[in-house]
Amino acid sequence: MIRQTLRVEDAVNKILCHDMSRIVRGEYKGPAFKKGHLIKATDIPDLLKMGKEKIFILELEPGEVHEDEAGVRLGAAGAGNEVVWTGPSESRVNLYAKSDGLLKVNVPLLEAINDLPDVIFSTLPNNTVVKEGDMLAGTKVIPLVVPEETIKTVEDLCRQAGSPVIEVVPFKSYKIGIIITGSEVYKQRINDAFGPVLNEKLGTMGQEILRIEYAPDDCELISKKITRMVADGAGMVILTGGMSVDPDDVTPKAIRLSGAQVEKYGAAALPGAMFMLAYMDEVPIMGVPACGMFFKITVLDLVLPRLLAGERVTRKDIVALAHGGLCRGCAVCHYPNCTFGQGS
């Protein structure tokens, strides 16, 4: 890299080699002069007000890459399905979701990239539910110029990884069967409060409810309803209530009796500790404890999006929820802009 330093007064008719930022507290932060700008005499007062008494003129040597080109190549290398990138702006390239879905981050690849000298690639947490247009990541290099070999290494790592740094997996469409358990609801002693909660939650994710059925605290009857739901085309079954260790809470036993293979009973996430996940062949069967009726966000909101993205959630995945699985119980819920579920 050949760098020439000129007094600002001597830089008229020279071309800037990098963006020059202007910051006005509370009002503006961005480039006042962009790379490639032809400096004019009328620019000198503004440059001096920005503290730019000297101007850097840059000439690249073979084997070097300018920060803008580096940012573009990093963004292109790291973007997977349903991800677009824009920029560069002040050498930074941002990556955005092209569709609603679940953000998947290849964490080992991300860490390998950031372990390289002068490279920055920062993302939202893995398994974040995103909407079309959401910013997912930002990437850039630190200096004005980096060796070509550094950028090639990133591109090679991405090619060899088998999956991109980030991608958005759109949600699949399922017919979801819901079984509300509890004799008090079945015999209409109290109104069903769980059905409306699930109806709203699933509706916001574009899912169709096959039907809602009610069952008393009868293990055999509940198990028959599960198998009938699956036989009738349910791609997922959610059972609510009856998940504790009380003698009359028989939903976990009913799930086992149905023939579903239990992946995990009990989740290290609060609220939602008595959650159960099982599979009847490829159909997920979930037992959701009563907290799902009272709390806006529970363990269901951490597991459900992954299932809707077509992922087979395992015992190991549920165990991993322990890190970050504690809800702070804020007076006003800010999820997902909080720590709940972020550790896994």
N, C-alpha and C positions, 0 to 999 in steps of 0.2 A: 504494500500500500504506500503510495506516495502522497503525503499530505503537505499542503502548502497553507501557511497562515498569512492572511492579509489583514491590514487595517480595514475597518468597515468602509472608510472613505475611499480606499483603493480597490474595493470589490465591485464597483459599478460595472455592469455588463458581464459579471462572472455568474456562474450557475451554482446554486446551493447543492451540497452533496447530501444533506439530511434535513428532515423537518425541524423547524424551530418553534417550540411551544410557547404559548402565552397563557399565563394563569392570572385570573382575576378572582379573588376569593369570593365564593358564593355566587359567581356569575358565569364564569367561563373557564374551561381548560381545553386546549386544543391547539392545533398548528396555526400559527400566525403566518408563517411562510413555509411552504412545502418544498420537499426535495424537487429539484429541477427548476425552481423559480429563478428567473433572470433578474438579478438585483438591479434596481433603478436608483437614481439619485434621490428620488422622493421616498424611498424605503429607509434611508439612513436614519432619520429622526426616530422612526419606530423601532428600528434595530437597537439604537442606543438606549431607548427607554426600556427595552427588554434586557439591557445589560450586555448586549453583544457589541463589544468594541473591536472584536476580531472575528473574521470569517474563515472557516475551514473549507478549503477546496481540495477535493479528493480525487485521486486517480487510482483505479484498481490495477493490481498486477495479476498476472496469470495465477490461477489457483485460489482466487479470493472471491467472495460473494458479499454483495452489499446487504445490509440489514433488511431492506424491503424485500429483495428477492428471497432472502433466507426465510422471512416470515411466510411468504407465499408458499414456498416449497414445504415448509413444516406443516402448514395448514392442509395442503393438498395430500401430504403423506399420511397425516393422522386422521383425516375425515373418512368415516365409513358410510354405511347405508343410512339414508335419510338425514344426512348432515351436509350443510353447505358452509362455505367460508366466505368472508368479505374482508376487504382491506388491500394493502396495508394502510393503517393510519398511525403515524408516528412509529412506524415499523412493526406495529402489532396487527396480527390477523386474528379475527374472532370467528368462532364456529357456532352455527345455529341449527336448531332442529327444523327439518323440513316437514315434519308431521308430528302429531301427538303420539306418545308411546313411552317406552321405558329406556332410559339412558343406560347403556352398558359401557363400562370403562375397563379396558385391559390394563389393570393396575401394574402388573410386572413390566409390561412394555412402557407404560408411562414413567415408571421409576427409572428404567434403563435410559430413556431419552433424557430425563432431567439429571441423570448422573454424568452426562457429557458436559464438557466445558462450554459455558456461555449460552446454553440452550434453556429456554423456559417454555414449559407446556403445562398449563394449569386448567383443571376441569372441575365441574360439579361432582358431587359424590356419586359413586356407582349406584345403580338401581334407583336413581331419581326419576319420578314421574314428570314428564315434560310436555309442554304444549308447543304446537307449531310456532316458530319464531323465537322461542326461548334461547338465550345465550347458553351454550354448553361448555365452551372452553375458550381460552386465549393463548396465543403462542407468539414468541418472538425470540430474538437473540439479544444479548446484552451489549456487545460493542457495535460500532458502525459497520465493521467488516469482520467476517469470520472465514476461516479456511474452508474451501470447497469440500474438503474431506469430512469435516464435521457434519455438514448437511447431508452428504452422501451416506454417512454412517446412520443417520436417522432414517433416511429412505430405505436403506438396506434392512434395518431393524424392523421396520413396518412391513416390508415385503416378507420377511422370514417369520414373522410372528404368527401368521395364519389368521389373525383378526386385527382390525384397525385399533387405533388408540381409543376412539369413541365411535359409537353408532347408536342409532335410535331404532328400537324394535317396536314396530306398531302393534297395538293390541289386536288379538284375534277376536272374532265374534263367537260367543258361546251362548247356548241356551242353558240357563242356570236354574236348577231346581232348589227351592228353599223349603226346609221343613222346620216349622216353629214348634218346639217341644214344650211341654209343661201342662199339667192337668188344669191349672188355673186359667190358662188361655184357651185350651181346647174346650173346656166346659163353660167358657165365656163368663167366668167370674170377674176377669179383668180384660181390658182391651189389649189387643196385640200392639206393642210398641216397637217390636223388632222389625216387622215387615216393612213399615214405612222407611226406617233407617236404611235397610238393605236396598230397598227399591230406589232410593235417592242415590246411594253410593254407587250402585251398579249402573244406574242410568247415566250418571256423569261420565262413566267410562264406556258408554256406548254398548252396553250389554243387554241382552233380552232375557227376561225371566220366563222360564218355561211354565211354571206355576208355583204357587205358594200353598203348602199343605200344613195342617195342624195335627199334632199327635199328643196324646196323654203320656204320662210317665210309664210307658209300657215298652219294655226293651224289644220284644219280638215284633210289635206293631211298627215301631220306628225303623227297625232293620228292614222290614218288608217294604216300607215306603222308600227307603234308600235304593233298594234293588229295582223297584218299579220305576223310580225316577230315571235311573241309568238306562233301563230297558226302553223307556219312552224317549230317549234321545238327549238326556241332560249331559252336557259336556263338563259339568261341574255341579256339585251338590254342597249346599251350605246348610248346616244344622245349627240352631240357636238354642241356648239354654241347656240346663241339666248337665253341665260340664264339671261340677265340683265333686268333691268326695263324699257328699251327703248320700245316705242310703237310697234316697228317692231320686237321685240324679243319675239316670241310666243311659244318657246319650253316648258316652265313650264305649260302654259295653255293647250298645246297639250297633255302633259303627263296626266294632270287631265282629259281631254276630252276622253282619251283612256279608262278610267275606272280604271286606276291604282290608288291605295290608297297612297297618299303622306305621307311618314314618316316624312320628314323634308325638307323644302326649306330654304337654307341658312346654312352654316357651319362656326363655329367659328374657321376657319383655314385659314391662309393666306400664299400662294395663294390658292384660291378656294372658296371664300366666297359665290358665287352664285350657289353652288352645290345643286342638288336636288336628293333625294333618294325616290323612290316609289316602290310599289309591285303590280304586277298583279297576284293575288293569291300568289304563292310562287316564282314567277319570279321577280328578282330585275330589276328595271328600273332606270337608272341613267342619270341625266342631268349634263353634264360637261361643265363648262364655258370656255371661250376662253383662259384663262390662261394656261389650260392644253396643249395648242399647243405651248406655248412659254417657259414655265418653265419645267425643267427636272422633278421636283417632286412637286406635289400638293396634295390637299386633296384626290384626286382619289387614290393615292398610299397608303393612310392610310386606306381607306375603302375597296378597291378592294380585297386585300389579305384576308380579313376576310370573304367576300362574297364567294371567291373561296374556302375557307376552309369549306364552308357549313354553316357558321354562319348567323343567321338572325340579321342584324345590325338594331338597333332601334334608335328612336329619342334621347333617353337618351345617347346612345353610341356616337352619333354625337355631342351632347351638350358637352360631356366629352372631345372632341378633343380640346376644348378651352385651356386646360392646356397643354402647349407644342405645341400648334397649330401654333405658329408664326415661319415662316422660316426666317433665318437670311440673306438670299440672298447672300451667300458667292460667291466670284468671281469664285471659283472652288467648285462645289458641292461635299460634302463628305457624303451625305446621304447613308446608315442609320447611319453612325458614326457621328451623330450630335444630336441636341436637338429636331429637328422637329418630332412631333408626339410621343415623349417619355413620356409625362406626363400622357397619358391616357392608 
